[in-house]
Amino acid sequence: MVDGEQPVPMREEPASQHPGFLGVVVILARRWRWLIRVPTATVIVASVLLFLTPNRYTASARIVPETRTVGGQLATVAALAGVPLSTACSPQLPQFYADLLRSRPILNEVLTVKYALPNSGKIESDSASLLDFLRIEGKSLEERLTEGRKTLLSDLDVNVDPRTGVISLAVESRSPYLSAEITNEFVRQLLVFNRDSRQSQARARRIFIERRLGDAQRELAEAESGLRAFLERNRQYRDSPALLFEEGRLERGLQVARQLYLDLRQQLDAARIAEADDIPALTIIERAVPPTEKSGPMRRRIVTVVAVLSVVAAALAAVLYESNRARLRRGLPQLAAELRPHLPKVLAGGL
């Protein structure tokens, strides 16, 4: 320092301050190229990705469990037999069918059924399973089915209206025709399960009653034979209190066996009618048809949202950078000095 020269104090750079409204406007005006380039590049990348994303189509169907009413002949036979068919034919809860649509047996059937899709206005002569359409890979069929169920469940949407009990089923895929075919196949498999399970229950009831009727018929024949043999051996049984008591016991046994046999005959007739009954327990309100409009992706909406968010992010980044530029310039050399001892010599030389 030269004698007589006053020392010049070091001017400290002001700490970062929050810019006001005008400061933000100045920063954005200064960084206008940034505000154009970043959103433009982001929108271009998003547009390319959305263009490469295939369209998705959703087909839907609606069904409702129907309350089955018992017809005249079946109601008459059931009333004579004393069988409460109103209880046997009560409808299942809608949530039961909704859960049934997501069950493994129905999913496996939907995955393995052959589907034929339109091609240039004609139906292809060869068909393929849904596992092939979805390109599910696996070492065995079980592995493919496991992965296929996961994929199918992600594309399946089942809702139940608690007020009306209507079940809404929707399936999404890349093909509108395939979406409709899969949805209708779900409905068909549900009807098949409902029909088979109902018929199997009626068949099991009929078989049980037939076996019990055979036993009752043998018991009735034994009771009749016993009473006939007693009467043949004791023609004057009315003069003996012991024989009269024995005749009353055999007669009561015969009446019980005869009444049991008649009841079982009536129940067997009711069971046979119930087994042959084909009244559906599910009503199809709407079958699935190929949708004419895609359900996704919503490219225009997504690009608009991406553009707005990228503009906001770019503006925020510009304001933060300009507000803290002085701090960043001071902090980077200090950070480099702190990291240099911990880095190899090759990298430390660059710092």
C-alpha positions as CSV (number, residue, x, y, z in Angstrom):
1,M,0.0,0.0,0.0
2,V,1.4,3.4,-0.9
3,D,1.8,6.0,1.9
4,G,-1.0,8.5,1.9
5,E,-3.3,6.2,0.0
6,Q,-6.5,5.4,1.8
7,P,-7.5,1.7,1.8
8,V,-10.4,0.9,-0.4
9,P,-12.9,-1.2,1.5
10,M,-14.0,-4.5,-0.2
11,R,-17.6,-4.2,-1.5
12,E,-19.6,-7.2,-0.5
13,E,-22.1,-8.5,-3.0
14,P,-25.6,-8.2,-1.7
15,A,-27.3,-11.3,-0.5
16,S,-29.9,-12.7,-2.7
17,Q,-33.2,-10.9,-2.4
18,H,-36.6,-11.9,-3.4
19,P,-37.4,-9.9,-6.6
20,G,-40.6,-8.0,-6.8
21,F,-43.2,-8.1,-9.5
22,L,-41.2,-5.8,-11.8
23,G,-38.0,-7.8,-11.1
24,V,-39.8,-11.0,-12.2
25,V,-41.0,-9.3,-15.3
26,V,-37.4,-8.1,-16.1
27,I,-36.0,-11.5,-15.5
28,L,-38.6,-13.2,-17.7
29,A,-38.0,-10.6,-20.5
30,R,-34.3,-11.2,-20.2
31,R,-34.7,-15.0,-20.4
32,W,-37.4,-15.0,-23.2
33,R,-35.4,-17.4,-25.3
34,W,-35.2,-19.9,-22.4
35,L,-39.0,-19.6,-21.9
36,I,-39.5,-20.5,-25.5
37,R,-36.9,-23.2,-26.0
38,V,-37.6,-25.3,-22.9
39,P,-41.4,-25.6,-23.3
40,T,-41.0,-26.2,-27.0
41,A,-38.5,-29.0,-26.5
42,T,-40.7,-30.5,-23.8
43,V,-43.8,-30.4,-25.9
44,I,-42.0,-32.0,-28.9
45,V,-40.7,-34.9,-26.7
46,A,-44.1,-35.4,-25.2
47,S,-45.8,-35.3,-28.6
48,V,-43.4,-37.9,-30.0
49,L,-44.0,-40.2,-27.0
50,L,-47.7,-39.8,-27.3
51,F,-47.6,-40.4,-31.0
52,L,-45.8,-43.7,-30.4
53,T,-48.3,-44.7,-27.7
54,P,-51.1,-46.8,-29.4
55,N,-54.8,-45.9,-29.0
56,R,-56.9,-47.6,-26.4
57,Y,-60.5,-48.5,-26.8
58,T,-63.0,-49.3,-24.0
59,A,-66.1,-51.5,-24.6
60,S,-68.7,-51.9,-21.9
61,A,-71.7,-54.1,-21.0
62,R,-74.4,-53.9,-18.3
63,I,-76.1,-56.8,-16.6
64,V,-78.4,-57.2,-13.6
65,P,-79.2,-60.2,-11.5
66,E,-82.9,-60.9,-12.0
67,T,-85.4,-62.1,-9.4
68,R,-86.6,-65.5,-10.7
69,T,-90.3,-66.1,-10.3
70,V,-91.6,-69.7,-10.1
71,G,-94.1,-70.7,-12.8
72,G,-97.5,-72.2,-12.2
73,Q,-96.8,-75.9,-12.5
74,L,-93.5,-75.7,-10.6
75,A,-95.2,-73.6,-7.9
76,T,-98.0,-76.0,-7.6
77,V,-95.8,-79.1,-7.3
78,A,-93.5,-77.3,-4.9
79,A,-96.4,-76.3,-2.7
80,L,-97.7,-79.9,-2.6
81,A,-94.2,-81.1,-1.9
82,G,-93.6,-78.5,0.8
83,V,-90.4,-77.3,-0.9
84,P,-89.7,-73.5,-0.4
85,L,-88.6,-72.8,-4.0
86,S,-88.7,-69.1,-3.3
87,T,-85.7,-69.6,-1.1
88,A,-83.9,-71.9,-3.5
89,C,-84.4,-69.5,-6.4
90,S,-83.5,-66.3,-4.6
91,P,-81.1,-64.1,-6.6
92,Q,-77.4,-63.8,-5.7
93,L,-76.1,-60.5,-4.6
94,P,-74.8,-58.3,-7.4
95,Q,-71.4,-58.0,-5.6
96,F,-71.1,-61.8,-5.8
97,Y,-71.2,-61.7,-9.6
98,A,-68.9,-58.7,-9.7
99,D,-66.3,-60.6,-7.6
100,L,-67.0,-63.7,-9.8
101,L,-65.9,-61.8,-12.9
102,R,-62.5,-61.3,-11.3
103,S,-62.1,-64.9,-10.2
104,R,-59.4,-67.1,-11.6
105,P,-61.6,-69.7,-13.5
106,I,-63.4,-67.0,-15.5
107,L,-60.2,-65.1,-16.2
108,N,-58.6,-68.3,-17.4
109,E,-61.5,-69.1,-19.7
110,V,-61.5,-65.6,-21.2
111,L,-57.7,-65.8,-21.8
112,T,-57.8,-69.1,-23.6
113,V,-60.9,-68.6,-25.7
114,K,-60.2,-68.1,-29.4
115,Y,-61.0,-64.7,-30.9
116,A,-61.4,-63.7,-34.5
117,L,-61.0,-60.0,-35.4
118,P,-62.2,-58.2,-38.6
119,N,-59.5,-57.6,-41.1
120,S,-60.3,-55.3,-44.1
121,G,-64.0,-55.9,-43.7
122,K,-63.6,-59.7,-43.5
123,I,-63.3,-62.1,-40.6
124,E,-59.9,-63.7,-40.4
125,S,-60.0,-67.4,-41.1
126,D,-57.6,-68.2,-38.2
127,S,-58.1,-67.0,-34.7
128,A,-55.9,-66.7,-31.6
129,S,-56.4,-66.7,-27.9
130,L,-56.2,-63.6,-25.8
131,L,-52.8,-64.8,-24.5
132,D,-51.5,-64.5,-28.0
133,F,-53.1,-61.1,-28.7
134,L,-51.6,-59.7,-25.5
135,R,-48.2,-61.4,-26.4
136,I,-47.9,-63.0,-22.9
137,E,-44.7,-64.9,-22.7
138,G,-43.9,-67.7,-20.3
139,K,-42.1,-71.1,-20.0
140,S,-45.4,-72.9,-19.4
141,L,-49.1,-72.3,-19.8
142,E,-49.5,-71.7,-16.1
143,E,-46.9,-69.0,-16.2
144,R,-48.6,-67.4,-19.2
145,L,-52.0,-67.6,-17.5
146,T,-50.6,-66.0,-14.3
147,E,-49.2,-63.0,-16.2
148,G,-52.3,-62.9,-18.4
149,R,-54.6,-62.6,-15.4
150,K,-52.5,-59.7,-14.1
151,T,-52.7,-57.9,-17.4
152,L,-56.4,-58.6,-17.9
153,L,-57.3,-57.4,-14.4
154,S,-55.5,-54.1,-15.1
155,D,-57.7,-53.6,-18.2
156,L,-60.9,-54.7,-16.5
157,D,-63.2,-52.4,-14.6
158,V,-66.3,-53.7,-12.8
159,N,-68.7,-51.5,-10.9
160,V,-72.0,-52.2,-9.0
161,D,-74.7,-49.7,-8.6
162,P,-75.8,-50.2,-5.0
163,R,-79.2,-48.6,-5.7
164,T,-80.3,-50.6,-8.7
165,G,-78.0,-53.6,-8.5
166,V,-76.8,-53.1,-12.1
167,I,-73.3,-54.5,-12.8
168,S,-71.2,-52.4,-15.3
169,L,-68.4,-54.2,-17.0
170,A,-65.7,-52.4,-19.1
171,V,-62.6,-53.8,-20.8
172,E,-59.9,-51.7,-22.5
173,S,-57.5,-52.8,-25.2
174,R,-55.8,-51.6,-28.3
175,S,-58.5,-52.9,-30.7
176,P,-62.2,-51.8,-30.5
177,Y,-63.3,-55.1,-31.8
178,L,-61.2,-57.0,-29.3
179,S,-62.5,-54.9,-26.4
180,A,-66.1,-55.8,-27.4
181,E,-65.3,-59.5,-27.8
182,I,-63.5,-59.7,-24.5
183,T,-66.4,-57.9,-22.7
184,N,-69.0,-60.1,-24.2
185,E,-66.9,-63.2,-23.4
186,F,-66.9,-62.1,-19.8
187,V,-70.7,-61.9,-19.8
188,R,-71.0,-65.3,-21.6
189,Q,-68.7,-67.0,-19.1
190,L,-70.7,-65.5,-16.2
191,L,-73.9,-66.9,-17.7
192,V,-72.3,-70.3,-18.2
193,F,-71.1,-70.4,-14.6
194,N,-74.5,-69.3,-13.3
195,R,-76.3,-71.9,-15.5
196,D,-73.9,-74.8,-14.7
197,S,-73.8,-74.1,-11.0
198,R,-77.6,-73.8,-10.8
199,Q,-78.1,-77.0,-12.7
200,S,-75.5,-78.9,-10.8
201,Q,-77.2,-77.9,-7.5
202,A,-80.6,-79.0,-8.9
203,R,-79.1,-82.3,-10.2
204,A,-77.5,-83.0,-6.9
205,R,-80.9,-82.4,-5.2
206,R,-82.7,-84.7,-7.6
207,I,-80.1,-87.5,-7.2
208,F,-80.4,-87.3,-3.4
209,I,-84.2,-87.4,-3.5
210,E,-84.1,-90.3,-5.9
211,R,-81.9,-92.3,-3.6
212,R,-84.0,-91.4,-0.6
213,L,-87.1,-92.3,-2.5
214,G,-85.7,-95.8,-3.2
215,D,-85.0,-96.3,0.5
216,A,-88.5,-95.1,1.4
217,Q,-90.0,-97.4,-1.2
218,R,-88.2,-100.4,0.4
219,E,-89.3,-99.3,3.8
220,L,-92.9,-99.0,2.6
221,A,-92.7,-102.5,1.1
222,E,-91.3,-103.9,4.3
223,A,-94.0,-102.3,6.4
224,E,-96.7,-103.6,4.1
225,S,-95.2,-107.1,4.2
226,G,-95.0,-107.0,8.0
227,L,-98.6,-106.0,8.4
228,R,-99.8,-108.5,5.9
229,A,-97.9,-111.3,7.6
230,F,-99.3,-110.3,10.9
231,L,-102.9,-110.4,9.7
232,E,-102.4,-113.8,8.0
233,R,-101.1,-115.3,11.2
234,N,-103.6,-113.6,13.6
235,R,-107.1,-113.6,12.1
236,Q,-108.7,-113.1,15.5
237,Y,-106.3,-110.5,16.8
238,R,-109.1,-108.2,18.0
239,D,-109.8,-110.6,20.9
240,S,-106.3,-110.2,22.3
241,P,-105.1,-106.8,23.7
242,A,-101.5,-107.7,23.0
243,L,-102.2,-108.5,19.3
244,L,-104.4,-105.5,19.0
245,F,-101.5,-103.3,20.2
246,E,-99.1,-105.0,17.8
247,E,-101.5,-104.4,14.9
248,G,-101.8,-100.7,15.8
249,R,-98.0,-100.4,15.9
250,L,-97.6,-102.0,12.5
251,E,-100.4,-99.9,11.0
252,R,-98.8,-96.6,12.3
253,G,-95.5,-97.7,10.8
254,L,-97.1,-98.4,7.5
255,Q,-98.8,-94.9,7.5
256,V,-95.5,-93.2,8.3
257,A,-93.7,-95.1,5.5
258,R,-96.5,-94.4,3.0
259,Q,-96.6,-90.6,3.9
260,L,-92.8,-90.4,3.6
261,Y,-92.9,-92.1,0.2
262,L,-95.6,-89.8,-1.1
263,D,-93.7,-86.7,0.1
264,L,-90.5,-87.8,-1.6
265,R,-92.4,-88.6,-4.8
266,Q,-93.7,-85.0,-4.8
267,Q,-90.3,-83.6,-4.0
268,L,-88.8,-85.6,-6.8
269,D,-91.2,-84.2,-9.3
270,A,-90.4,-80.6,-8.1
271,A,-86.7,-81.4,-8.3
272,R,-87.0,-82.6,-11.9
273,I,-88.9,-79.5,-12.9
274,A,-86.3,-77.3,-11.2
275,E,-83.5,-79.1,-13.0
276,A,-85.1,-78.6,-16.3
277,D,-85.9,-75.0,-15.5
278,D,-83.9,-72.7,-17.8
279,I,-85.1,-69.3,-16.6
280,P,-82.0,-67.1,-16.6
281,A,-80.9,-65.6,-13.4
282,L,-79.0,-62.8,-15.1
283,T,-80.5,-60.2,-17.5
284,I,-78.2,-58.5,-20.1
285,I,-79.2,-54.9,-20.3
286,E,-76.5,-53.9,-22.8
287,R,-74.1,-56.0,-24.8
288,A,-70.7,-54.7,-25.7
289,V,-70.3,-53.1,-29.2
290,P,-67.0,-52.0,-30.7
291,P,-66.5,-48.3,-29.7
292,T,-66.1,-45.7,-32.4
293,E,-64.0,-43.4,-30.3
294,K,-60.8,-44.1,-28.4
295,S,-60.7,-43.8,-24.7
296,G,-57.1,-42.9,-24.5
297,P,-54.5,-41.5,-24.6
298,M,-56.0,-37.9,-24.5
299,R,-53.1,-36.5,-26.5
300,R,-54.4,-32.9,-26.9
301,R,-55.2,-32.6,-23.2
302,I,-51.9,-34.1,-22.1
303,V,-49.9,-31.9,-24.5
304,T,-51.7,-28.8,-23.2
305,V,-51.0,-29.8,-19.6
306,V,-47.3,-30.5,-20.4
307,A,-47.0,-27.1,-22.2
308,V,-48.4,-25.2,-19.3
309,L,-46.4,-27.0,-16.7
310,S,-43.2,-26.6,-18.7
311,V,-43.7,-22.9,-19.1
312,V,-44.3,-22.5,-15.3
313,A,-41.3,-24.7,-14.5
314,A,-39.1,-22.7,-17.0
315,A,-40.2,-19.4,-15.6
316,L,-39.6,-20.6,-12.0
317,A,-36.2,-21.9,-12.9
318,A,-35.2,-18.6,-14.6
319,V,-36.4,-16.5,-11.6
320,L,-34.6,-18.7,-9.1
321,Y,-31.4,-18.7,-11.1
322,E,-31.3,-14.9,-11.6
323,S,-32.1,-14.4,-7.9
324,N,-29.3,-16.6,-6.7
325,R,-26.8,-16.2,-9.5
326,A,-24.3,-14.3,-7.2
327,R,-24.5,-16.9,-4.6
328,L,-24.0,-19.7,-7.1
329,R,-20.9,-17.9,-8.5
330,R,-19.4,-17.7,-5.0
331,G,-20.4,-21.1,-4.0
332,L,-19.1,-23.1,-7.0
333,P,-15.4,-22.2,-6.5
334,Q,-15.7,-23.0,-2.8
335,L,-17.4,-26.3,-3.5
336,A,-14.6,-27.2,-6.0
337,A,-11.9,-26.3,-3.4
338,E,-13.6,-28.6,-0.8
339,L,-13.9,-31.5,-3.3
340,R,-10.4,-31.3,-4.7
341,P,-8.6,-33.1,-1.9
342,H,-11.0,-36.0,-2.0
343,L,-10.8,-36.5,-5.8
344,P,-8.1,-38.4,-7.8
345,K,-5.3,-36.3,-9.3
346,V,-6.7,-36.6,-12.8
347,L,-10.1,-35.2,-11.7
348,A,-8.6,-32.7,-9.3
349,G,-6.6,-31.1,-12.0
350,G,-9.7,-30.2,-13.9
351,L,-11.0,-28.4,-10.8
